[in-house]
Amino acid sequence: MKHQLFSIGGAVAGLLLLAGCQQSRQASIMEKHTNMLTQPYGYVACHTTQTPVVDGLLDEADWQAAPWTEPFCDISGEGHPVPRYKTQAKMLWDDDNLYVAARMEEPNVWGILHQRDTIIYHDPDFEVFIDPDGDGHNYFEMETNVLGTVFDLFLEQPYRTPHRGFVTFAFDLPGLKVATHVDGTLNNPNDTDEGWTVEIAIPRKAIAAEWDNYLTAGNYLRLGMSRVEWQTKVDTDGTIQRLRDADDKLLPEDNWTWGPTGMVAMHMPERWGYVYLSDKAPGTADAFQYPASYATEHLLWAMFYEQEACHNESGKYLNSLTDFPLADGDIPTGTSLKVEATDGAYEITATDGDGHATTINHMGQIIRKNI
């Protein structure tokens, strides 16, 4: 592999462009991929000593004290329509479970799917994605509709990776608990509902790798949340039907998420929110702060998007730091970068002054180590 090592304190040597990969000298890497580089949301999940009863009601004192997240937005981000209905979530944790709850406004609550692991988002649904160690690989997904019907799976790698790993559809999160509550009447289009609430308990052991315990005070989880909503009509027989276009194709679903990914794709773990596990009681936690590694990993993901764009255009990866359109300030002060690449693979490693080395590769995986 070719490699090039630079030690840079905020200034970047001249920008050279890889032949066959048309890049703009005017746009920096952060400007070119700005829609996928917005800051993910953050949340402080407090430690509860009251084991919530998973019933969809959220009436325990600790649930009442836990703050709501920001309202969900369109998955594609700025410039796209504001969701028609409000969605917010909140979280708690204890030594055994991560608790996730969400409240969804909905004037006509409906759901018809009852079989586990069917394609739940064909109904309106709520979805949770967890990357326990934030490396962009080996993550979990679960979805539920208002009936509490679950679809859950484990993925070794996102769907975008050039060499796809296993997607384990037969995987069932062991010990998972889900309950919902409807403020209104289910599957009755003749009245107006307020919405529905979902409450989920995800056991620590269900998101463990080997003997790891990710539910530990001071840890960050990467966690995405999504709501799928459909435009509907009431058919002549009184049933609720998803709308279709003039060619009888279903209109696209709405995807409303806790922070945008920048495109209609949830399988981008780097775009999910940061959940900090606090040891403090609900209502007493300090304000959220991003991890110390945030700036470095933010840069590495920007470089990943640039590599993806270039490879899609030219079939080659950039193999020198000077091939990247970096601007002053893009590289954290005191950080050294090394780029190693062939036509089919690459690694980019950032090393800080404390000897923490963080690598991203062509598979979209973050690897952290001390040197």
C-alpha positions as CSV (number, residue, x, y, z in Angstrom):
1,M,0.0,0.0,0.0
2,K,1.1,3.5,-0.7
3,H,1.1,5.7,2.4
4,Q,1.8,9.2,3.3
5,L,2.3,10.7,6.8
6,F,1.6,14.3,7.7
7,S,1.7,16.0,11.1
8,I,-0.5,19.0,10.9
9,G,-1.6,21.6,13.4
10,G,-4.6,23.1,11.6
11,A,-2.9,24.0,8.3
12,V,-2.9,21.8,5.2
13,A,-0.3,21.6,2.5
14,G,-1.4,22.2,-1.1
15,L,-4.3,20.3,-2.5
16,L,-3.5,17.9,-5.2
17,L,-6.2,16.0,-7.1
18,L,-6.2,12.4,-8.1
19,A,-6.5,12.0,-11.9
20,G,-9.9,10.7,-12.9
21,C,-11.6,11.9,-9.8
22,Q,-13.1,15.3,-10.5
23,Q,-12.9,17.3,-7.3
24,S,-13.7,21.0,-6.7
25,R,-10.8,23.2,-5.5
26,Q,-13.4,25.6,-4.2
27,A,-15.3,23.2,-1.9
28,S,-13.6,21.7,1.1
29,I,-14.3,18.2,2.2
30,M,-16.7,19.5,4.9
31,E,-18.6,21.6,2.4
32,K,-18.9,18.9,-0.2
33,H,-20.5,16.4,2.3
34,T,-22.2,18.9,4.6
35,N,-25.6,17.1,4.5
36,M,-24.0,14.0,6.1
37,L,-21.7,15.9,8.5
38,T,-24.3,17.7,10.6
39,Q,-23.7,17.1,14.3
40,P,-25.6,14.1,15.6
41,Y,-27.9,14.7,18.5
42,G,-26.9,13.9,22.0
43,Y,-28.8,12.6,25.0
44,V,-28.0,11.9,28.7
45,A,-29.7,8.7,29.8
46,C,-29.9,8.7,33.6
47,H,-29.6,5.6,35.8
48,T,-32.9,4.5,37.3
49,T,-33.3,2.5,40.5
50,Q,-37.0,2.0,39.8
51,T,-37.5,-0.8,37.4
52,P,-40.1,0.5,35.0
53,V,-43.2,-1.6,34.4
54,V,-43.1,-2.0,30.6
55,D,-46.7,-1.1,29.9
56,G,-46.5,1.9,27.5
57,L,-47.8,4.3,30.2
58,L,-44.5,6.0,31.3
59,D,-46.2,6.9,34.6
60,E,-43.2,6.1,36.9
61,A,-41.5,9.1,38.6
62,D,-38.2,8.4,36.8
63,W,-39.9,8.4,33.4
64,Q,-41.6,11.6,34.3
65,A,-38.3,13.2,35.2
66,A,-36.4,12.0,32.1
67,P,-36.3,14.7,29.4
68,W,-37.7,14.3,25.9
69,T,-35.4,14.3,22.9
70,E,-35.6,17.0,20.3
71,P,-38.6,16.4,17.9
72,F,-37.8,14.0,15.1
73,C,-37.1,15.5,11.7
74,D,-37.1,14.3,8.1
75,I,-34.4,11.7,7.6
76,S,-32.8,13.8,4.7
77,G,-32.4,16.9,6.9
78,E,-32.5,20.5,6.0
79,G,-34.6,21.6,3.1
80,H,-37.1,18.7,3.5
81,P,-40.6,18.9,4.9
82,V,-41.1,19.2,8.6
83,P,-42.9,16.0,9.8
84,R,-46.7,16.3,9.8
85,Y,-46.9,14.8,13.3
86,K,-44.6,15.2,16.3
87,T,-42.4,12.4,17.6
88,Q,-40.1,12.5,20.7
89,A,-38.3,9.9,22.7
90,K,-36.7,9.5,26.1
91,M,-34.3,7.0,27.7
92,L,-33.3,5.5,31.0
93,W,-31.0,2.6,32.0
94,D,-30.2,0.4,34.9
95,D,-27.8,-2.5,35.4
96,D,-29.9,-4.9,33.4
97,N,-31.7,-2.9,30.7
98,L,-31.7,0.1,28.4
99,Y,-35.2,1.6,28.3
100,V,-36.4,3.5,25.3
101,A,-39.8,5.2,25.1
102,A,-41.4,7.3,22.4
103,R,-44.5,9.4,22.0
104,M,-46.0,9.7,18.4
105,E,-48.7,12.1,17.5
106,E,-51.1,10.3,15.1
107,P,-54.7,11.3,14.3
108,N,-55.5,7.8,13.0
109,V,-53.7,5.1,14.8
110,W,-53.6,1.8,12.9
111,G,-51.6,-1.4,12.6
112,I,-52.4,-4.8,11.0
113,L,-49.2,-6.9,11.2
114,H,-49.1,-9.6,13.8
115,Q,-46.4,-12.0,12.8
116,R,-42.9,-11.5,14.3
117,D,-40.1,-10.6,11.9
118,T,-42.5,-9.7,9.1
119,I,-41.7,-6.4,7.4
120,I,-43.0,-4.2,10.2
121,Y,-42.5,-0.8,8.4
122,H,-45.3,-1.7,6.1
123,D,-47.3,-0.5,9.1
124,P,-46.5,2.8,10.8
125,D,-43.7,1.8,13.1
126,F,-41.0,2.9,15.6
127,E,-37.4,1.7,15.2
128,V,-34.3,1.6,17.4
129,F,-30.7,1.0,16.2
130,I,-27.9,0.4,18.6
131,D,-24.2,0.3,17.8
132,P,-22.8,-0.5,21.3
133,D,-19.2,0.5,20.8
134,G,-19.7,3.0,18.0
135,D,-17.4,1.3,15.5
136,G,-19.9,1.4,12.6
137,H,-20.2,-2.4,12.5
138,N,-21.9,-5.1,14.6
139,Y,-25.1,-3.4,15.5
140,F,-28.7,-4.3,16.3
141,E,-32.0,-3.1,15.0
142,M,-35.5,-3.6,16.3
143,E,-38.8,-2.3,15.0
144,T,-42.4,-2.4,16.4
145,N,-45.8,-1.4,15.3
146,V,-48.6,-0.3,17.6
147,L,-49.6,-3.9,18.1
148,G,-46.3,-4.6,19.6
149,T,-45.3,-6.9,16.7
150,V,-41.4,-7.0,16.6
151,F,-38.9,-7.2,13.8
152,D,-35.4,-7.5,15.1
153,L,-32.0,-8.4,13.6
154,F,-28.3,-8.2,14.0
155,L,-26.0,-6.9,11.3
156,E,-22.2,-7.4,11.0
157,Q,-21.9,-4.4,8.6
158,P,-24.1,-1.8,7.0
159,Y,-25.7,-2.7,3.7
160,R,-23.4,-0.2,1.9
161,T,-20.2,-2.1,2.5
162,P,-18.4,-3.5,-0.6
163,H,-18.1,-7.0,1.0
164,R,-21.3,-7.7,2.8
165,G,-21.3,-9.5,6.1
166,F,-24.1,-11.5,7.7
167,V,-27.5,-10.0,8.3
168,T,-29.1,-12.3,10.9
169,F,-32.8,-12.0,10.4
170,A,-33.5,-15.0,12.6
171,F,-31.9,-13.2,15.5
172,D,-34.3,-12.4,18.4
173,L,-33.1,-9.9,21.1
174,P,-33.2,-12.2,24.2
175,G,-35.4,-10.8,26.9
176,L,-36.8,-7.9,24.9
177,K,-39.9,-6.3,26.3
178,V,-42.2,-4.1,24.3
179,A,-45.5,-2.5,25.2
180,T,-47.7,0.2,23.6
181,H,-50.5,2.4,24.6
182,V,-53.0,4.1,22.3
183,D,-54.5,7.5,23.1
184,G,-57.6,6.9,21.1
185,T,-59.0,3.9,19.3
186,L,-57.0,1.5,17.2
187,N,-58.0,0.9,13.6
188,N,-61.0,3.1,13.8
189,P,-60.9,5.8,11.0
190,N,-64.2,7.3,12.2
191,D,-62.7,9.3,15.1
192,T,-59.6,11.4,15.7
193,D,-56.8,9.9,17.9
194,E,-54.1,11.7,19.8
195,G,-51.4,9.1,19.1
196,W,-49.6,6.2,20.6
197,T,-46.7,5.5,23.0
198,V,-44.2,2.7,22.9
199,E,-42.0,1.5,25.8
200,I,-39.1,-0.8,25.2
201,A,-36.7,-2.6,27.6
202,I,-33.6,-3.9,25.8
203,P,-31.5,-6.2,28.1
204,R,-27.8,-5.6,28.6
205,K,-27.0,-9.1,27.5
206,A,-29.0,-8.7,24.3
207,I,-26.5,-6.1,23.0
208,A,-23.3,-7.6,24.4
209,A,-20.4,-8.9,22.4
210,E,-18.8,-11.8,24.2
211,W,-18.7,-10.7,27.9
212,D,-18.7,-7.0,27.3
213,N,-21.0,-4.8,29.4
214,Y,-21.9,-1.7,27.4
215,L,-24.4,-0.5,30.0
216,T,-21.8,1.1,32.2
217,A,-21.8,4.6,33.6
218,G,-19.6,6.9,31.5
219,N,-20.1,4.9,28.3
220,Y,-21.5,6.3,25.0
221,L,-23.8,4.3,22.8
222,R,-24.5,5.2,19.2
223,L,-28.3,5.0,18.9
224,G,-30.6,5.8,16.1
225,M,-34.4,6.1,16.2
226,S,-36.8,6.3,13.3
227,R,-40.5,6.5,12.7
228,V,-42.1,5.3,9.5
229,E,-45.4,7.0,8.6
230,W,-47.6,6.5,5.5
231,Q,-50.2,8.6,3.8
232,T,-53.5,6.8,4.0
233,K,-57.1,6.9,3.0
234,V,-60.2,5.1,4.2
235,D,-61.5,2.6,1.6
236,T,-65.1,1.9,0.8
237,D,-65.2,-1.1,3.1
238,G,-64.0,1.1,6.0
239,T,-60.4,-0.2,6.1
240,I,-57.3,2.0,6.1
241,Q,-55.3,1.8,2.9
242,R,-51.9,3.3,2.0
243,L,-52.1,5.8,-0.8
244,R,-51.0,4.9,-4.3
245,D,-50.0,7.0,-7.3
246,A,-51.6,7.1,-10.8
247,D,-49.6,4.0,-11.7
248,D,-50.9,2.1,-8.6
249,K,-47.5,2.2,-6.9
250,L,-47.5,2.9,-3.2
251,L,-46.5,6.5,-2.3
252,P,-43.1,6.5,-0.5
253,E,-43.2,6.3,3.2
254,D,-42.2,9.2,5.4
255,N,-39.0,8.6,7.5
256,W,-38.8,10.8,10.6
257,T,-35.7,10.3,12.7
258,W,-33.8,11.5,15.8
259,G,-31.5,13.7,13.8
260,P,-31.0,13.4,10.0
261,T,-28.7,11.0,8.3
262,G,-28.5,13.1,5.1
263,M,-30.2,10.6,2.8
264,V,-33.0,8.1,3.0
265,A,-30.9,5.4,4.7
266,M,-30.9,4.5,8.4
267,H,-28.0,2.0,8.1
268,M,-25.4,4.7,8.7
269,P,-24.3,4.1,12.3
270,E,-22.0,7.2,12.2
271,R,-25.1,9.4,11.8
272,W,-27.0,8.1,14.8
273,G,-27.1,10.0,18.1
274,Y,-24.8,9.8,21.0
275,V,-26.4,8.5,24.2
276,Y,-24.3,9.1,27.3
277,L,-24.9,6.7,30.2
278,S,-25.0,8.9,33.4
279,D,-24.8,7.5,36.9
280,K,-27.0,10.3,38.1
281,A,-30.7,10.1,38.9
282,P,-33.2,11.3,36.4
283,G,-33.7,15.0,36.5
284,T,-30.2,15.7,38.0
285,A,-27.8,14.9,35.2
286,D,-25.3,17.4,33.8
287,A,-25.7,18.8,30.3
288,F,-24.7,16.5,27.4
289,Q,-21.1,16.7,26.2
290,Y,-19.7,15.0,23.1
291,P,-16.9,12.5,23.6
292,A,-13.3,13.7,23.3
293,S,-12.9,11.6,20.2
294,Y,-15.7,13.4,18.3
295,A,-13.7,15.9,16.3
296,T,-11.2,13.2,15.1
297,E,-13.9,10.7,14.1
298,H,-16.0,13.5,12.5
299,L,-13.0,14.2,10.2
300,L,-12.4,10.5,9.5
301,W,-16.1,10.1,8.4
302,A,-15.8,13.1,6.1
303,M,-12.7,11.5,4.5
304,F,-14.7,8.2,4.2
305,Y,-17.5,10.0,2.3
306,E,-14.9,11.6,0.0
307,Q,-13.3,8.2,-0.6
308,E,-16.8,6.7,-1.4
309,A,-17.5,9.5,-3.8
310,C,-14.2,9.2,-5.6
311,H,-14.4,5.4,-5.9
312,N,-17.9,5.6,-7.3
313,E,-16.7,8.1,-9.9
314,S,-13.3,6.7,-10.8
315,G,-13.0,3.2,-9.4
316,K,-10.0,4.3,-7.3
317,Y,-9.4,5.5,-3.8
318,L,-7.4,8.5,-2.9
319,N,-4.0,7.4,-1.8
320,S,-2.4,10.6,-0.4
321,L,-3.5,13.1,2.2
322,T,-2.9,15.9,-0.3
323,D,-5.5,14.3,-2.6
324,F,-8.2,15.3,-0.1
325,P,-9.8,18.8,-0.4
326,L,-9.1,19.8,3.2
327,A,-9.3,23.3,4.5
328,D,-7.5,25.0,7.4
329,G,-9.1,23.9,10.6
330,D,-10.5,20.6,9.3
331,I,-7.7,18.6,11.0
332,P,-7.7,18.9,14.9
333,T,-4.6,20.7,16.1
334,G,-1.7,18.3,16.9
335,T,-3.2,15.4,14.9
336,S,-1.2,13.4,12.5
337,L,-2.9,11.6,9.5
338,K,-1.7,8.6,7.6
339,V,-3.4,7.4,4.3
340,E,-2.7,3.9,3.0
341,A,-4.6,2.8,-0.1
342,T,-4.8,0.5,-3.1
343,D,-7.4,0.6,-5.8
344,G,-9.7,-1.7,-3.7
345,A,-9.0,-0.8,-0.1
346,Y,-7.7,1.8,2.2
347,E,-7.0,2.8,5.8
348,I,-6.8,6.4,7.2
349,T,-5.3,6.7,10.7
350,A,-5.5,9.8,12.9
351,T,-3.1,9.9,15.9
352,D,-3.4,12.6,18.5
353,G,-0.8,13.9,20.9
354,D,-1.7,11.5,23.6
355,G,-1.0,8.5,21.4
356,H,-4.6,7.5,20.6
357,A,-4.8,6.1,17.1
358,T,-8.1,6.0,15.3
359,T,-8.4,4.3,11.9
360,I,-11.3,4.2,9.4
361,N,-11.2,1.7,6.5
362,H,-13.0,1.1,3.2
363,M,-15.6,-1.0,5.0
364,G,-16.6,2.0,7.1
365,Q,-15.3,0.6,10.4
366,I,-13.7,2.6,13.1
367,I,-10.8,0.9,14.9
368,R,-9.4,2.5,18.1
369,K,-6.1,1.7,19.8
370,N,-3.4,3.2,22.0
371,I,0.1,3.3,20.6
